[in-house]
Amino acid sequence: MLYGRKCRAPICWDQVRERVIEGPEMIEVTNAKVAVAKEKLKEART
């Protein structure tokens, strides 16, 4: 909690006066893609 409120970190993409806020779903997808990339790099090193 921050200042008595739930702490939120919105991720947004600004495009010509339009704001789309992505929540935890986008973070999970991004983390999954990073994990796949790390595995591929690990395989490439061996």
C-alpha distance matrix in Angstrom:
0.0 3.7 6.6 5.8 5.3 4.7 5.2 9.0 11.9 15.0 18.3 21.1 24.8 26.5 30.1 32.2 29.9 28.3 24.7 23.8 20.1 20.0 17.3 17.0 20.7 21.8 19.7 21.4 24.8 24.4 23.5 26.6 28.8 27.8 28.7 32.0 32.7 32.1 34.5 37.1 37.0 37.4 40.4 41.9 41.9 43.9
3.7 0.0 3.8 5.4 5.3 6.3 5.5 9.0 11.4 14.4 17.7 20.2 23.8 25.1 28.7 30.7 28.2 27.0 23.6 23.2 19.8 20.2 18.0 18.3 22.1 22.6 20.6 22.9 25.9 25.2 24.6 27.9 29.7 28.6 29.9 33.2 33.5 33.0 35.7 38.1 37.6 38.3 41.4 42.6 42.5 44.9
6.6 3.8 0.0 3.8 5.5 8.3 8.5 11.6 14.1 16.7 20.1 22.2 25.7 26.5 30.0 31.6 28.8 28.0 24.8 24.8 21.7 22.6 20.7 21.4 25.1 25.6 23.9 26.3 29.2 28.5 28.2 31.5 33.2 32.1 33.6 36.8 37.0 36.6 39.4 41.7 41.2 42.0 45.1 46.2 46.2 48.5
5.8 5.4 3.8 0.0 3.8 7.0 8.9 12.1 15.2 17.7 21.3 23.4 27.1 28.1 31.5 33.1 30.3 29.1 25.8 25.5 22.2 22.9 20.6 21.1 24.7 25.8 24.3 26.2 29.4 29.1 28.7 31.7 33.7 32.9 34.1 37.3 37.9 37.6 40.0 42.5 42.3 42.9 45.9 47.3 47.3 49.5
5.3 5.3 5.5 3.8 0.0 3.7 6.1 8.8 12.2 14.3 18.0 20.1 23.8 24.9 28.3 30.0 27.2 25.7 22.4 21.9 18.6 19.3 17.0 17.7 21.3 22.3 21.1 23.1 26.1 26.0 25.9 28.8 30.8 30.3 31.5 34.6 35.3 35.2 37.6 39.9 40.0 40.7 43.6 44.9 45.3 47.5
4.7 6.3 8.3 7.0 3.7 0.0 3.8 6.2 9.9 12.1 15.7 18.2 21.9 23.6 26.9 29.0 26.5 24.6 21.1 20.0 16.5 16.6 13.9 14.2 17.8 19.1 17.7 19.5 22.6 22.7 22.4 25.2 27.3 26.9 28.1 31.1 32.0 31.9 34.2 36.6 36.8 37.5 40.2 41.7 42.1 44.2
5.2 5.5 8.5 8.9 6.1 3.8 0.0 3.8 6.8 9.8 13.1 15.9 19.6 21.4 24.9 27.2 25.0 23.3 19.6 18.6 15.0 15.0 12.6 12.9 16.7 17.3 15.5 17.8 20.8 20.3 20.0 23.2 25.0 24.3 25.6 28.7 29.3 29.1 31.7 33.9 33.9 34.7 37.6 38.9 39.2 41.5
9.0 9.0 11.6 12.1 8.8 6.2 3.8 0.0 3.8 6.1 9.5 12.2 16.0 17.9 21.4 23.8 21.8 19.8 16.1 14.9 11.3 11.3 9.2 10.2 13.8 14.0 12.8 15.4 18.0 17.5 17.9 20.9 22.5 22.1 23.8 26.6 27.1 27.4 29.9 31.9 32.0 33.2 35.9 37.0 37.6 40.0
11.9 11.4 14.1 15.2 12.2 9.9 6.8 3.8 0.0 3.8 6.4 9.5 13.1 15.3 18.9 21.6 20.0 18.1 14.4 13.2 9.8 9.6 8.4 9.5 12.8 12.1 10.7 13.9 16.1 15.0 15.7 19.0 20.0 19.4 21.6 24.2 24.3 24.8 27.6 29.3 29.2 30.7 33.4 34.2 34.9 37.4
15.0 14.4 16.7 17.7 14.3 12.1 9.8 6.1 3.8 0.0 3.8 6.2 9.9 12.1 15.5 18.3 16.7 14.5 10.7 9.4 6.0 6.5 6.4 9.0 11.5 10.5 10.3 13.6 15.1 14.3 15.9 18.8 19.4 19.5 21.9 24.1 24.2 25.2 27.9 29.2 29.5 31.3 33.7 34.3 35.4 38.0
18.3 17.7 20.1 21.3 18.0 15.7 13.1 9.5 6.4 3.8 0.0 3.7 7.0 10.0 13.3 16.5 15.6 13.3 9.8 8.2 5.7 5.4 6.9 9.2 10.9 8.6 8.8 12.5 13.1 11.8 14.0 16.8 16.8 17.0 19.8 21.6 21.4 22.8 25.6 26.5 26.8 28.9 31.1 31.5 32.7 35.5
21.1 20.2 22.2 23.4 20.1 18.2 15.9 12.2 9.5 6.2 3.7 0.0 3.8 6.4 9.6 12.8 12.0 9.7 6.3 5.5 4.6 6.1 9.0 12.0 12.9 10.5 11.6 15.1 15.0 13.9 16.7 19.1 18.6 19.1 22.2 23.6 23.2 25.0 27.7 28.3 28.6 31.0 33.0 33.2 34.6 37.5
24.8 23.8 25.7 27.1 23.8 21.9 19.6 16.0 13.1 9.9 7.0 3.8 0.0 3.8 6.5 10.0 10.3 8.2 6.0 5.9 7.2 8.5 11.9 14.8 14.9 12.0 13.6 16.9 16.0 14.7 17.9 20.0 18.8 19.6 22.9 23.8 23.0 25.2 28.0 28.0 28.3 31.1 32.9 32.6 34.3 37.3
26.5 25.1 26.5 28.1 24.9 23.6 21.4 17.9 15.3 12.1 10.0 6.4 3.8 0.0 3.8 6.7 6.9 5.9 5.1 7.1 9.3 11.6 15.0 18.1 18.4 15.7 17.3 20.7 19.8 18.5 21.7 23.8 22.5 23.1 26.6 27.4 26.4 28.7 31.5 31.3 31.5 34.4 36.2 35.7 37.4 40.5
30.1 28.7 30.0 31.5 28.3 26.9 24.9 21.4 18.9 15.5 13.3 9.6 6.5 3.8 0.0 3.8 5.7 5.1 6.6 8.7 11.7 14.0 17.6 20.7 20.5 17.7 19.9 22.9 21.5 20.5 23.9 25.6 24.0 25.0 28.5 28.9 27.9 30.4 33.1 32.6 32.9 36.0 37.5 36.9 38.8 41.8
32.2 30.7 31.6 33.1 30.0 29.0 27.2 23.8 21.6 18.3 16.5 12.8 10.0 6.7 3.8 0.0 3.8 5.5 8.4 11.2 14.4 17.1 20.6 24.0 23.8 21.3 23.5 26.5 25.2 24.2 27.7 29.4 27.8 28.8 32.3 32.6 31.6 34.2 36.8 36.2 36.5 39.7 41.2 40.4 42.3 45.4
29.9 28.2 28.8 30.3 27.2 26.5 25.0 21.8 20.0 16.7 15.6 12.0 10.3 6.9 5.7 3.8 0.0 3.8 6.6 10.1 13.0 16.2 19.4 23.0 23.2 21.1 23.2 26.4 25.5 24.8 28.0 29.9 28.8 29.8 33.1 33.8 33.0 35.4 38.1 37.8 38.2 41.1 42.8 42.3 44.1 47.1
28.3 27.0 28.0 29.1 25.7 24.6 23.3 19.8 18.1 14.5 13.3 9.7 8.2 5.9 5.1 5.5 3.8 0.0 3.8 6.6 9.9 12.9 16.3 19.9 19.8 17.9 20.3 23.2 22.3 21.9 25.2 26.9 26.0 27.2 30.4 31.0 30.6 33.0 35.5 35.4 36.0 38.9 40.4 40.2 42.1 45.0
24.7 23.6 24.8 25.8 22.4 21.1 19.6 16.1 14.4 10.7 9.8 6.3 6.0 5.1 6.6 8.4 6.6 3.8 0.0 3.8 6.4 9.6 12.8 16.5 16.8 14.9 17.1 20.1 19.6 19.2 22.3 24.2 23.6 24.7 27.7 28.7 28.4 30.6 33.1 33.3 33.9 36.5 38.3 38.3 40.0 42.9
23.8 23.2 24.8 25.5 21.9 20.0 18.6 14.9 13.2 9.4 8.2 5.5 5.9 7.1 8.7 11.2 10.1 6.6 3.8 0.0 3.8 6.4 9.8 13.3 13.2 11.6 14.1 16.9 16.3 16.3 19.4 21.1 20.7 22.1 25.0 25.8 25.9 28.1 30.4 30.8 31.7 34.1 35.8 36.0 37.9 40.5
20.1 19.8 21.7 22.2 18.6 16.5 15.0 11.3 9.8 6.0 5.7 4.6 7.2 9.3 11.7 14.4 13.0 9.9 6.4 3.8 0.0 3.8 6.5 10.2 10.9 9.7 11.6 14.5 14.7 14.7 17.3 19.4 19.5 20.6 23.2 24.6 24.9 26.7 29.1 29.9 30.6 32.8 34.7 35.2 36.8 39.4
20.0 20.2 22.6 22.9 19.3 16.6 15.0 11.3 9.6 6.5 5.4 6.1 8.5 11.6 14.0 17.1 16.2 12.9 9.6 6.4 3.8 0.0 3.7 7.0 7.2 6.0 8.1 10.8 11.1 11.4 13.9 15.8 16.2 17.4 19.8 21.2 21.7 23.6 25.7 26.7 27.7 29.7 31.5 32.2 33.9 36.3
17.3 18.0 20.7 20.6 17.0 13.9 12.6 9.2 8.4 6.4 6.9 9.0 11.9 15.0 17.6 20.6 19.4 16.3 12.8 9.8 6.5 3.7 0.0 3.8 5.5 5.9 6.9 9.1 10.6 11.3 12.9 14.9 16.2 17.2 19.0 20.8 21.8 23.2 25.2 26.7 27.7 29.2 31.2 32.3 33.8 36.0
17.0 18.3 21.4 21.1 17.7 14.2 12.9 10.2 9.5 9.0 9.2 12.0 14.8 18.1 20.7 24.0 23.0 19.9 16.5 13.3 10.2 7.0 3.8 0.0 3.8 5.5 5.0 6.1 8.7 9.8 10.4 12.3 14.3 15.2 16.4 18.5 19.9 20.9 22.6 24.5 25.6 26.8 28.8 30.2 31.6 33.5
20.7 22.1 25.1 24.7 21.3 17.8 16.7 13.8 12.8 11.5 10.9 12.9 14.9 18.4 20.5 23.8 23.2 19.8 16.8 13.2 10.9 7.2 5.5 3.8 0.0 3.8 5.4 5.2 6.3 8.6 9.9 10.7 12.5 14.3 15.5 16.8 18.6 20.1 21.4 23.0 24.6 25.9 27.4 28.9 30.7 32.5
21.8 22.6 25.6 25.8 22.3 19.1 17.3 14.0 12.1 10.5 8.6 10.5 12.0 15.7 17.7 21.3 21.1 17.9 14.9 11.6 9.7 6.0 5.9 5.5 3.8 0.0 3.8 5.4 5.1 6.1 8.5 9.8 10.6 12.2 14.2 15.4 16.5 18.3 20.1 21.2 22.5 24.3 25.9 27.0 28.8 30.9
19.7 20.6 23.9 24.3 21.1 17.7 15.5 12.8 10.7 10.3 8.8 11.6 13.6 17.3 19.9 23.5 23.2 20.3 17.1 14.1 11.6 8.1 6.9 5.0 5.4 3.8 0.0 3.8 5.5 5.1 6.1 8.6 9.9 10.4 12.2 14.3 15.2 16.3 18.4 20.0 20.9 22.4 24.4 25.6 27.0 29.1
21.4 22.9 26.3 26.2 23.1 19.5 17.8 15.4 13.9 13.6 12.5 15.1 16.9 20.7 22.9 26.5 26.4 23.2 20.1 16.9 14.5 10.8 9.1 6.1 5.2 5.4 3.8 0.0 3.8 5.4 5.1 6.2 8.7 9.9 10.6 12.5 14.3 15.3 16.7 18.6 20.0 21.1 22.8 24.5 26.0 27.7
24.8 25.9 29.2 29.4 26.1 22.6 20.8 18.0 16.1 15.1 13.1 15.0 16.0 19.8 21.5 25.2 25.5 22.3 19.6 16.3 14.7 11.1 10.6 8.7 6.3 5.1 5.5 3.8 0.0 3.8 5.5 5.1 6.3 8.7 9.9 10.7 12.4 14.3 15.6 16.8 18.6 20.1 21.4 22.8 24.7 26.5
24.4 25.2 28.5 29.1 26.0 22.7 20.3 17.5 15.0 14.3 11.8 13.9 14.7 18.5 20.5 24.2 24.8 21.9 19.2 16.3 14.7 11.4 11.3 9.8 8.6 6.1 5.1 5.4 3.8 0.0 3.8 5.4 5.1 6.2 8.6 9.9 10.5 12.3 14.3 15.4 16.5 18.3 20.1 21.0 22.7 24.9
23.5 24.6 28.2 28.7 25.9 22.4 20.0 17.9 15.7 15.9 14.0 16.7 17.9 21.7 23.9 27.7 28.0 25.2 22.3 19.4 17.3 13.9 12.9 10.4 9.9 8.5 6.1 5.1 5.5 3.8 0.0 3.8 5.4 5.1 6.2 8.7 9.8 10.5 12.4 14.3 15.3 16.4 18.5 19.9 21.2 23.2
26.6 27.9 31.5 31.7 28.8 25.2 23.2 20.9 19.0 18.8 16.8 19.1 20.0 23.8 25.6 29.4 29.9 26.9 24.2 21.1 19.4 15.8 14.9 12.3 10.7 9.8 8.6 6.2 5.1 5.4 3.8 0.0 3.8 5.4 5.1 6.3 8.7 9.9 10.8 12.6 14.4 15.4 16.8 18.6 20.3 21.8
28.8 29.7 33.2 33.7 30.8 27.3 25.0 22.5 20.0 19.4 16.8 18.6 18.8 22.5 24.0 27.8 28.8 26.0 23.6 20.7 19.5 16.2 16.2 14.3 12.5 10.6 9.9 8.7 6.3 5.1 5.4 3.8 0.0 3.8 5.4 5.1 6.2 8.7 10.0 10.7 12.4 14.3 15.5 16.5 18.6 20.6
27.8 28.6 32.1 32.9 30.3 26.9 24.3 22.1 19.4 19.5 17.0 19.1 19.6 23.1 25.0 28.8 29.8 27.2 24.7 22.1 20.6 17.4 17.2 15.2 14.3 12.2 10.4 9.9 8.7 6.2 5.1 5.4 3.8 0.0 3.8 5.4 5.0 6.1 8.6 9.9 10.5 12.2 14.3 15.2 16.6 18.9
28.7 29.9 33.6 34.1 31.5 28.1 25.6 23.8 21.6 21.9 19.8 22.2 22.9 26.6 28.5 32.3 33.1 30.4 27.7 25.0 23.2 19.8 19.0 16.4 15.5 14.2 12.2 10.6 9.9 8.6 6.2 5.1 5.4 3.8 0.0 3.8 5.4 5.1 6.3 8.7 9.9 10.5 12.4 14.3 15.5 17.2
32.0 33.2 36.8 37.3 34.6 31.1 28.7 26.6 24.2 24.1 21.6 23.6 23.8 27.4 28.9 32.6 33.8 31.0 28.7 25.8 24.6 21.2 20.8 18.5 16.8 15.4 14.3 12.5 10.7 9.9 8.7 6.3 5.1 5.4 3.8 0.0 3.8 5.4 5.1 6.3 8.7 9.9 10.7 12.4 14.5 15.9
32.7 33.5 37.0 37.9 35.3 32.0 29.3 27.1 24.3 24.2 21.4 23.2 23.0 26.4 27.9 31.6 33.0 30.6 28.4 25.9 24.9 21.7 21.8 19.9 18.6 16.5 15.2 14.3 12.4 10.5 9.8 8.7 6.2 5.0 5.4 3.8 0.0 3.8 5.4 5.1 6.2 8.6 9.9 10.5 12.5 14.7
32.1 33.0 36.6 37.6 35.2 31.9 29.1 27.4 24.8 25.2 22.8 25.0 25.2 28.7 30.4 34.2 35.4 33.0 30.6 28.1 26.7 23.6 23.2 20.9 20.1 18.3 16.3 15.3 14.3 12.3 10.5 9.9 8.7 6.1 5.1 5.4 3.8 0.0 3.8 5.5 5.1 6.1 8.6 9.8 10.7 12.9
34.5 35.7 39.4 40.0 37.6 34.2 31.7 29.9 27.6 27.9 25.6 27.7 28.0 31.5 33.1 36.8 38.1 35.5 33.1 30.4 29.1 25.7 25.2 22.6 21.4 20.1 18.4 16.7 15.6 14.3 12.4 10.8 10.0 8.6 6.3 5.1 5.4 3.8 0.0 3.8 5.4 5.0 6.2 8.6 10.0 11.1
37.1 38.1 41.7 42.5 39.9 36.6 33.9 31.9 29.3 29.2 26.5 28.3 28.0 31.3 32.6 36.2 37.8 35.4 33.3 30.8 29.9 26.7 26.7 24.5 23.0 21.2 20.0 18.6 16.8 15.4 14.3 12.6 10.7 9.9 8.7 6.3 5.1 5.5 3.8 0.0 3.8 5.4 5.1 6.1 8.7 10.3
37.0 37.6 41.2 42.3 40.0 36.8 33.9 32.0 29.2 29.5 26.8 28.6 28.3 31.5 32.9 36.5 38.2 36.0 33.9 31.7 30.6 27.7 27.7 25.6 24.6 22.5 20.9 20.0 18.6 16.5 15.3 14.4 12.4 10.5 9.9 8.7 6.2 5.1 5.4 3.8 0.0 3.8 5.4 5.0 6.3 9.0
37.4 38.3 42.0 42.9 40.7 37.5 34.7 33.2 30.7 31.3 28.9 31.0 31.1 34.4 36.0 39.7 41.1 38.9 36.5 34.1 32.8 29.7 29.2 26.8 25.9 24.3 22.4 21.1 20.1 18.3 16.4 15.4 14.3 12.2 10.5 9.9 8.6 6.1 5.0 5.4 3.8 0.0 3.8 5.5 5.3 6.8
40.4 41.4 45.1 45.9 43.6 40.2 37.6 35.9 33.4 33.7 31.1 33.0 32.9 36.2 37.5 41.2 42.8 40.4 38.3 35.8 34.7 31.5 31.2 28.8 27.4 25.9 24.4 22.8 21.4 20.1 18.5 16.8 15.5 14.3 12.4 10.7 9.9 8.6 6.2 5.1 5.4 3.8 0.0 3.8 5.4 5.5
41.9 42.6 46.2 47.3 44.9 41.7 38.9 37.0 34.2 34.3 31.5 33.2 32.6 35.7 36.9 40.4 42.3 40.2 38.3 36.0 35.2 32.2 32.3 30.2 28.9 27.0 25.6 24.5 22.8 21.0 19.9 18.6 16.5 15.2 14.3 12.4 10.5 9.8 8.6 6.1 5.0 5.5 3.8 0.0 3.8 5.5
41.9 42.5 46.2 47.3 45.3 42.1 39.2 37.6 34.9 35.4 32.7 34.6 34.3 37.4 38.8 42.3 44.1 42.1 40.0 37.9 36.8 33.9 33.8 31.6 30.7 28.8 27.0 26.0 24.7 22.7 21.2 20.3 18.6 16.6 15.5 14.5 12.5 10.7 10.0 8.7 6.3 5.3 5.4 3.8 0.0 3.8
43.9 44.9 48.5 49.5 47.5 44.2 41.5 40.0 37.4 38.0 35.5 37.5 37.3 40.5 41.8 45.4 47.1 45.0 42.9 40.5 39.4 36.3 36.0 33.5 32.5 30.9 29.1 27.7 26.5 24.9 23.2 21.8 20.6 18.9 17.2 15.9 14.7 12.9 11.1 10.3 9.0 6.8 5.5 5.5 3.8 0.0
